[in-house]
C-alpha cells in the first residue's frame, strides 16, 4: 500500500487552477498572482523533480528498473496528451468547416512530433497541438535523462543534478534576458526553450529531494508559512519587477521542501478534500482547458459584448467546460489507460527495492 503526500497533491491542484485562470487573461489585472500564473508551470516541474527524486532516485540501479520506470512515466503522460491533441484538432477542423475557413491540421513532421511528444523542443517556429502540451513532452524526456543519470552515474548524482539545474537556468536566462529586460516578458518560454525551464525546475526538485534531511528545518510550521507567503509575494511582486520570475523555481522549491512531512498549517490547508480533487484531476485539467482556450478568447472579446456580465458568463462557461472535460478525461481515459500501461510495466521482472529517501511517495501520480 502506498501513501500519497496529500499536501503536494493539493499544491499541484492549485498550480493547475492558477494556470487555467491565467489563461482566461481578463482576470490578470486583478492580481499579480494571476498575471504571473504562467510560473505555476515551473511549480509543476519542481514538484515532479522532488516527488520522482524522492521515490525513484535510489531505485533506478539497473536496466529493468529503469525500463519499468519509463514505461510508467509514458503511461502517465502520453495517453492524455494524444487524446487532447486529437480532440483539439478535431474541434479546430469543425470550426474551420462551419466558418468556411481553411482547415488546419498538422503536417507529417508536426504529427510525428506530437506523437513522440517532442513538440516542446523548438523544432518549429510555432506552437503545435494545444498550447500547453509542450511541457508534458519536455518532462517526459527529462525523466529519461534523470533515469540514465541515476543508473549510470550513481556516485555523482547530486553533482550532475546540480549541473543540469544550473545549465537549465543559464540557458533560460541567455535566451530570455533580452525580451525580459526590454519588454518584461520574463521566464515565459514555452515550445521554444521551455525545456530549459523544465531542466532547471525538475533537477532543482530532485536535488532538494536528495538532500531532504539537511533541509528538515523547512518543515517546521514557521518555515512552512514563510515559504508559502514567499511564493505568493514573489508572484505578486513579479508584476512590478518582472525579472523576479527567474527566482520562481527556487522559491517554489523551498515551498515544496517545507511540505515534505505532510504536516503543518499549510499542509493541513492543502489536504482539504476540494484541493485533493483538484490534485487528482490536475493533469487532465491542465490539458483539457487549453482545448477550449482559443474559443474562450474569441467569445469574451466580441465587439459590443465587452461588459462584466458577458465576461463573467464566458468565464463561468470556460471553467465549467474545462472541469467537465477534465473529469471525463480523468475518469474514462487517464485512469484506465494509465493503469493498463502500469500493469504492463509491473509485469517486467523487478529487483529487490533498496531503501529510499522518500518511499512514501513511491506511486505519487506525478
C-alpha positions in Angstrom: 0.0 0.0 0.0 1.4 3.4 -1.0 0.7 6.7 0.7 0.3 9.9 -1.2 1.7 13.2 0.2 -1.6 15.0 0.3 -0.2 18.5 0.7 1.8 18.1 -2.5 -1.2 16.7 -4.3 -3.2 19.8 -3.2 -0.4 22.1 -4.2 -0.4 20.5 -7.7 -4.1 21.1 -7.9 -3.7 24.8 -7.1 -1.0 25.2 -9.6 -3.2 23.7 -12.4 -6.1 26.0 -11.4 -3.9 29.1 -11.4 -2.7 28.2 -15.0 -6.3 27.9 -16.1 -7.3 31.3 -14.6 -4.1 32.9 -16.0 -5.2 31.7 -19.5 -8.5 33.5 -19.0 -6.4 36.7 -19.4 -9.2 39.1 -18.4 -8.6 38.3 -14.7 -4.9 39.1 -14.8 -5.5 42.8 -13.9 -7.0 41.8 -10.6 -3.8 40.2 -9.1 -0.2 39.8 -9.8 -0.5 36.2 -8.7 -2.9 35.6 -11.6 -0.9 37.8 -14.0 2.2 35.7 -13.4 0.3 32.4 -13.2 2.3 31.0 -16.1 5.0 30.4 -13.5 2.9 27.7 -12.0 4.3 25.5 -14.8 7.6 25.8 -13.0 6.0 24.7 -9.8 4.9 21.6 -11.7 8.4 20.9 -12.8 9.9 21.4 -9.3 7.1 19.2 -7.8 7.8 16.4 -10.3 11.5 16.5 -9.6 11.0 16.4 -5.9 8.5 13.6 -5.9 10.1 11.4 -8.5 13.5 12.1 -7.0 12.3 11.0 -3.6 10.6 7.9 -4.8 13.0 6.6 -7.5 16.5 8.1 -7.3 17.9 5.2 -5.3 15.8 2.5 -7.1 17.0 3.1 -10.6 20.1 0.8 -10.3 19.7 -1.4 -13.4 18.1 -1.6 -16.8 15.0 -3.4 -15.7 14.1 -0.9 -13.0 14.8 2.0 -15.5 12.6 0.4 -18.1 9.7 -0.1 -15.6 10.1 3.5 -14.5 10.0 4.9 -18.1 7.0 2.7 -19.1 5.1 4.0 -16.1 6.0 7.6 -17.0 4.8 7.1 -20.5 1.6 5.7 -19.2 1.2 8.7 -17.0 1.7 11.4 -19.7 1.3 10.0 -23.2 -2.4 8.8 -23.5 -4.0 12.0 -22.4 -1.5 14.0 -24.5 -2.6 12.1 -27.6 -6.3 12.3 -26.9 -6.1 16.0 -26.1 -4.3 16.9 -29.4 -6.7 14.8 -31.4 -9.7 16.5 -29.9 -8.0 19.9 -30.3 -7.5 19.5 -34.0 -10.9 17.8 -34.4 -12.7 20.8 -32.9 -10.5 23.1 -34.9 -11.4 21.4 -38.1 -15.1 21.5 -37.3 -14.9 25.2 -36.5 -13.0 25.8 -39.8 -15.6 24.0 -41.8 -18.5 25.7 -40.1 -16.9 29.2 -40.6 -15.8 28.3 -44.1 -12.1 28.9 -43.4 -9.1 26.8 -44.4 -8.9 23.6 -42.4 -5.9 23.5 -40.0 -4.2 20.1 -39.4 -0.7 19.2 -38.5 1.7 18.3 -41.4 3.5 14.9 -41.2 6.5 16.4 -39.4 4.3 18.1 -36.8 2.2 14.9 -36.4 5.3 12.8 -35.7 6.5 15.5 -33.2 3.1 15.3 -31.4 3.1 11.5 -31.3 6.7 11.5 -29.9 6.0 14.4 -27.5 8.9 16.4 -29.0 6.7 19.5 -29.7 8.5 21.4 -26.9 12.0 21.2 -28.4 12.0 24.2 -30.6 11.6 22.1 -33.8 9.1 24.5 -35.3 8.7 28.3 -35.4 5.2 28.0 -33.9 3.3 26.0 -31.3 1.6 22.8 -32.3 -1.2 20.9 -30.6 -2.8 22.6 -27.7 -0.9 25.5 -26.1 0.3 23.7 -23.0 1.3 20.2 -24.2 4.9 21.2 -24.8 5.6 21.0 -21.0 4.4 17.4 -20.8 6.7 16.3 -23.6 9.7 18.2 -22.0 9.0 16.5 -18.7 8.9 13.0 -20.3 12.4 13.5 -21.8 13.8 14.9 -18.6 12.6 11.7 -16.9 14.7 9.7 -19.4 17.7 11.9 -18.5 17.0 11.5 -14.8 16.8 7.7 -15.1 20.0 7.5 -17.1 21.9 9.5 -14.5 20.6 7.5 -11.6 21.5 4.2 -13.2 24.9 5.0 -14.8 26.4 7.7 -12.5 25.2 6.9 -9.0 28.3 8.2 -7.2 27.9 11.7 -8.8 24.1 12.1 -8.8 24.0 15.2 -6.7 26.7 16.9 -8.7 25.0 16.1 -12.0 21.6 17.2 -10.7 23.1 20.5 -9.7 24.9 20.8 -13.0 21.8 20.2 -15.0 19.8 22.6 -12.9 22.4 25.4 -13.4 22.5 24.6 -17.1 18.8 25.0 -17.4 18.8 28.3 -15.6 21.8 29.5 -17.7 20.1 28.6 -21.0 16.8 30.1 -19.9 18.5 33.4 -18.9 20.6 33.5 -22.0 17.7 33.1 -24.4 15.2 35.2 -22.4 17.2 38.0 -20.9 16.8 40.4 -23.9 13.0 40.2 -24.1 12.8 40.1 -20.3 14.6 43.4 -19.7 13.2 45.1 -22.8 9.6 44.1 -22.7 9.1 42.5 -19.2 8.4 39.0 -20.7 10.5 37.1 -18.2 11.0 33.3 -18.0 8.0 32.7 -20.2 9.5 30.4 -22.8 7.1 27.6 -24.0 7.5 25.5 -27.1 10.9 27.1 -28.0 13.1 26.9 -24.9 10.6 25.8 -22.3 12.7 22.7 -22.0 15.3 24.8 -20.2 12.7 25.8 -17.6 11.9 22.1 -17.2 15.5 21.2 -16.8 16.1 23.8 -14.2 12.9 23.1 -12.2 12.9 19.4 -12.3 16.6 18.9 -11.3 16.2 21.6 -8.6 13.4 19.5 -7.2 15.4 16.3 -7.5 18.3 17.9 -5.8 16.1 19.1 -2.9 14.8 15.6 -2.5 18.2 14.1 -2.4 19.2 16.4 0.4 15.9 16.4 2.2 17.5 15.5 5.6 19.6 18.7 5.5 16.5 20.7 4.8 14.4 19.2 7.5 14.2 22.5 9.3 12.0 23.9 6.5 9.2 21.5 7.6 8.6 23.4 10.8 5.3 25.4 10.9 7.1 28.7 10.9 9.2 28.0 7.8 6.3 26.4 6.1 4.2 29.5 6.4 7.2 31.7 5.4 7.7 29.5 2.3 4.1 29.8 1.3 3.9 33.5 1.8 7.2 34.0 -0.1 5.7 32.2 -3.1 2.7 34.4 -3.1 4.7 37.6 -2.6 7.1 36.6 -5.4 4.2 36.2 -7.8 2.7 39.5 -6.8 6.0 41.4 -7.0 6.9 39.9 -10.3 4.1 42.1 -11.8 6.2 45.1 -10.7 9.7 43.6 -11.2 9.4 41.0 -14.0 12.9 39.7 -13.6 12.0 38.2 -10.3 10.4 35.4 -12.4 13.8 33.8 -12.6 13.7 33.2 -8.9 10.4 31.4 -9.0 11.7 27.8 -9.2 13.9 28.4 -6.2 11.1 29.9 -4.1 8.8 27.1 -5.2 11.4 24.6 -4.3 11.5 25.8 -0.7 7.7 25.6 -0.5 7.8 22.0 -1.8 10.6 21.0 0.6 8.6 22.6 3.5 5.7 20.1 2.8 7.9 17.0 2.8 6.5 15.7 6.1 2.9 16.4 5.0 2.0 18.1 8.2 1.8 21.7 9.4 -0.6 24.6 8.9 -0.1 25.0 5.1 0.0 21.2 4.6 -3.3 20.9 6.5 -4.9 23.5 4.3 -3.7 21.8 1.1 -5.1 18.5 2.3 -8.7 19.6 2.2 -10.9 17.5 0.0 -11.6 20.1 -2.7 -7.9 20.6 -3.2 -7.3 16.9 -3.3 -9.8 16.6 -6.1 -8.0 19.4 -7.9 -4.8 17.5 -7.5 -6.3 14.2 -8.8 -7.5 15.9 -12.0 -4.7 18.4 -12.3 -3.1 16.9 -15.4 -6.5 16.4 -17.1 -7.5 19.9 -16.2 -4.2 21.3 -17.4 -4.5 19.5 -20.8 -8.3 20.0 -21.3 -8.6 23.7 -20.6 -6.2 24.5 -23.5 -8.6 22.8 -25.9 -11.2 25.5 -25.3 -8.9 28.4 -24.8 -8.9 29.8 -28.3 -12.7 29.8 -28.4 -13.0 31.5 -25.0 -10.6 34.3 -26.1 -12.7 34.9 -29.2 -16.0 34.8 -27.3 -15.0 37.1 -24.5 -13.7 39.8 -26.8 -16.8 40.0 -29.1 -17.3 43.7 -30.0 -20.4 45.1 -28.3 -20.3 42.5 -25.5 -17.3 43.7 -23.6 -19.1 44.2 -20.3 -18.7 42.4 -17.0 -21.9 40.4 -17.3 -20.9 38.9 -20.6 -17.3 38.3 -19.5 -18.5 36.7 -16.2 -20.7 34.4 -18.2 -17.8 33.5 -20.5 -15.5 32.8 -17.6 -18.1 30.6 -15.9 -18.7 28.7 -19.2 -15.0 28.2 -19.8 -14.4 26.9 -16.2 -17.4 24.6 -16.5 -16.4 23.2 -19.8 -12.8 22.7 -18.7 -13.7 20.9 -15.4 -16.3 18.8 -17.1 -13.9 17.6 -19.8 -11.1 17.2 -17.2 -13.4 14.9 -15.1 -14.3 12.9 -18.2 -10.6 12.7 -19.2 -9.5 11.6 -15.8 -12.2 9.0 -15.1 -12.6 7.4 -18.5 -9.3 7.9 -20.3 -6.4 8.9 -18.0 -7.0 6.3 -15.2 -8.0 3.3 -17.3 -5.1 3.7 -19.9 -2.6 4.6 -17.2 -3.5 1.5 -15.2 -3.2 -0.7 -18.2 0.3 0.6 -19.0 1.3 0.4 -15.3 0.2 -3.2 -15.3 2.4 -3.8 -18.4 5.3 -2.2 -16.6 4.7 -4.3 -13.5 5.0 -7.5 -15.5 8.6 -6.7 -16.2 10.9 -8.6 -13.8 11.7 -6.5 -10.8 14.6 -6.3 -8.4 14.5 -6.0 -4.7 13.9 -2.4 -3.7 16.6 -0.6 -1.8 15.8 1.8 1.0 14.8 5.2 -0.5 14.7 8.6 0.9 11.1 9.1 0.0 9.4 5.7 -0.3 6.1 7.0 1.0 5.8 8.9 -2.3 6.6 5.9 -4.5 3.5 5.9 -6.6 2.5 9.6 -6.3 0.8 10.4 -9.6 3.4 12.8 -10.9 
